């Protein structure tokens, strides 16, 4: 399986952020729980939550294997 470049993953997160801002200016955070979408945004498919805040910061919280997520993830 081909993994995207780190810059591509960052670009995907940026595009998501811009799309949310275009559609709603009054939001605080978006939580993504779908694993396929998390894989698209992080490069790893874990049991976790991807959080994107209105200030543009984001975090990926994994339930089990932090080391695996860190090794596989691109953010």
Backbone as CSV, one residue per row, in Angstrom:
resi,resn,N_x,N_y,N_z,CA_x,CA_y,CA_z,C_x,C_y,C_z
1,UNK,0.850,-1.179,0.000,0.000,0.000,0.000,0.894,1.241,0.000
2,UNK,0.595,2.157,-0.861,1.353,3.407,-0.940,0.832,4.420,0.065
3,UNK,1.742,4.964,0.832,1.373,6.015,1.777,1.592,7.369,1.130
4,UNK,0.743,8.320,1.436,0.945,9.670,0.892,2.132,10.344,1.569
5,UNK,2.657,11.343,0.926,3.729,12.143,1.512,3.176,12.940,2.689
6,UNK,4.058,13.294,3.610,3.652,14.094,4.767,3.045,15.419,4.315
7,UNK,3.617,16.029,3.286,3.088,17.303,2.791,1.671,17.133,2.243
8,UNK,1.383,15.983,1.643,0.045,15.723,1.125,-0.963,15.604,2.268
9,UNK,-0.582,14.939,3.332,-1.460,14.800,4.494,-1.733,16.174,5.106
10,UNK,-0.699,16.985,5.239,-0.885,18.342,5.778,-1.805,19.155,4.874
11,UNK,-1.679,18.982,3.573,-2.532,19.679,2.620,-3.993,19.225,2.754
12,UNK,-4.208,17.949,2.981,-5.565,17.427,3.182,-6.212,18.051,4.416
13,UNK,-5.445,18.164,5.494,-5.969,18.773,6.722,-6.284,20.245,6.471
14,UNK,-5.405,20.913,5.750,-5.629,22.327,5.422,-6.901,22.506,4.597
15,UNK,-7.108,21.648,3.614,-8.306,21.724,2.777,-9.568,21.467,3.598
16,UNK,-9.506,20.516,4.515,-10.651,20.251,5.398,-10.955,21.491,6.228
17,UNK,-9.919,22.075,6.811,-10.079,23.282,7.626,-10.724,24.404,6.821
18,UNK,-10.225,24.630,5.626,-10.759,25.703,4.777,-12.218,25.436,4.393
19,UNK,-12.546,24.190,4.094,-13.927,23.855,3.726,-14.883,24.074,4.897
20,UNK,-14.455,23.713,6.089,-15.301,23.922,7.263,-15.488,25.417,7.505
21,UNK,-14.422,26.184,7.406,-14.509,27.636,7.624,-15.399,28.314,6.591
22,UNK,-15.362,27.837,5.350,-16.222,28.402,4.304,-17.697,28.168,4.604
23,UNK,-18.007,27.021,5.172,-19.402,26.646,5.403,-19.955,27.104,6.746
24,UNK,-19.085,27.356,7.706,-19.555,27.759,9.032,-18.426,28.489,9.749
25,UNK,-18.633,29.748,10.065,-17.589,30.510,10.751,-17.685,30.397,12.268
26,UNK,-18.768,29.860,12.767,-18.990,29.766,14.214,-18.878,28.317,14.689
27,UNK,-17.668,27.798,14.661,-17.443,26.435,15.122,-16.223,26.421,16.024
28,UNK,-16.172,25.452,16.911,-15.062,25.368,17.847,-14.122,24.218,17.496
29,UNK,-14.697,23.050,17.226,-13.859,21.886,16.934,-14.651,20.869,16.124
30,UNK,-13.912,20.063,15.393,-14.475,18.947,14.648,-13.775,17.694,15.150
31,UNK,-14.564,16.688,15.490,-14.011,15.408,15.920,-14.335,14.369,14.862
32,UNK,-13.331,13.694,14.376,-13.522,12.684,13.345,-13.245,11.321,13.957
33,UNK,-14.267,10.462,13.912,-14.148,9.144,14.526,-14.082,8.018,13.495
34,UNK,-14.366,8.322,12.246,-14.334,7.316,11.188,-12.890,6.941,10.861
35,UNK,-12.568,5.651,10.902,-11.182,5.209,10.713,-10.654,5.476,9.308
36,UNK,-11.494,5.348,8.298,-11.044,5.593,6.929,-10.670,7.067,6.764
37,UNK,-11.496,7.952,7.296,-11.202,9.383,7.221,-9.962,9.706,8.041
38,UNK,-9.815,9.073,9.190,-8.612,9.277,9.997,-7.371,8.840,9.224
39,UNK,-7.460,7.729,8.534,-6.332,7.266,7.721,-5.995,8.287,6.640
40,UNK,-7.021,8.831,6.008,-6.839,9.836,4.964,-6.127,11.076,5.515
41,UNK,-6.424,11.424,6.766,-5.867,12.642,7.363,-4.571,12.424,8.151
42,UNK,-4.256,11.172,8.499,-3.095,10.940,9.357,-2.084,9.941,8.800
43,UNK,-2.527,9.021,7.963,-1.634,7.992,7.459,-1.620,6.738,8.298
44,UNK,-2.408,6.680,9.359,-2.520,5.475,10.180,-3.983,5.236,10.506
45,UNK,-4.324,3.956,10.669,-5.709,3.612,10.963,-5.750,2.966,12.351
46,UNK,-6.004,3.780,13.333,-6.039,3.329,14.723,-7.447,3.509,15.279
47,UNK,-7.665,2.971,16.463,-8.899,3.237,17.186,-8.668,4.547,17.922
48,UNK,-9.211,5.639,17.379,-8.934,6.933,17.977,-9.849,8.025,17.479
49,UNK,-9.456,9.247,17.760,-10.222,10.436,17.375,-9.243,11.472,16.822
50,UNK,-9.591,12.026,15.666,-8.835,13.133,15.098,-9.603,14.403,15.430
51,UNK,-8.941,15.362,16.051,-9.580,16.617,16.462,-8.943,17.784,15.722
52,UNK,-9.796,18.604,15.118,-9.365,19.812,14.413,-10.055,20.992,15.077
53,UNK,-9.266,21.942,15.559,-9.825,23.097,16.262,-9.937,24.294,15.342
54,UNK,-10.768,25.247,15.744,-11.011,26.443,14.945,-9.753,27.279,14.722
55,UNK,-8.817,27.206,15.637,-7.573,27.975,15.469,-6.590,27.298,14.505
56,UNK,-6.990,26.157,13.932,-6.158,25.473,12.951,-5.274,24.377,13.520
57,UNK,-5.226,24.259,14.824,-4.436,23.194,15.427,-5.212,21.881,15.367
58,UNK,-4.495,20.793,15.421,-5.139,19.490,15.388,-4.347,18.502,16.227
59,UNK,-5.029,17.426,16.607,-4.398,16.374,17.392,-5.046,15.046,17.025
60,UNK,-4.301,13.998,17.199,-4.815,12.653,16.942,-4.649,11.851,18.224
61,UNK,-5.750,11.451,18.805,-5.759,10.702,20.051,-6.026,9.237,19.731
62,UNK,-5.081,8.361,20.092,-5.254,6.936,19.835,-5.528,6.199,21.134
63,UNK,-6.283,5.129,20.996,-6.701,4.395,22.178,-5.664,3.382,22.646
64,UNK,-5.015,2.710,21.728,-4.160,1.606,22.149,-2.672,1.828,21.909
65,UNK,-2.268,1.961,20.684,-0.842,1.930,20.390,-0.313,3.288,19.929
66,UNK,0.128,4.071,20.884,0.725,5.368,20.569,1.974,5.181,19.707
67,UNK,2.793,4.193,20.066,4.035,3.960,19.313,3.738,3.592,17.867
68,UNK,2.718,2.761,17.635,2.350,2.393,16.270,1.844,3.613,15.508
69,UNK,0.992,4.394,16.145,0.456,5.592,15.497,1.577,6.557,15.163
70,UNK,2.534,6.697,16.050,3.650,7.602,15.808,4.520,7.091,14.666
71,UNK,4.728,5.788,14.604,5.557,5.198,13.553,4.870,5.286,12.186
72,UNK,3.566,5.046,12.136,2.832,5.020,10.887,2.352,6.402,10.466
73,UNK,1.984,7.215,11.436,1.335,8.499,11.160,2.245,9.498,10.484
74,UNK,1.621,10.376,9.749,2.366,11.382,8.996,2.143,12.794,9.500
75,UNK,1.427,12.949,10.614,1.200,14.295,11.137,2.045,14.533,12.364
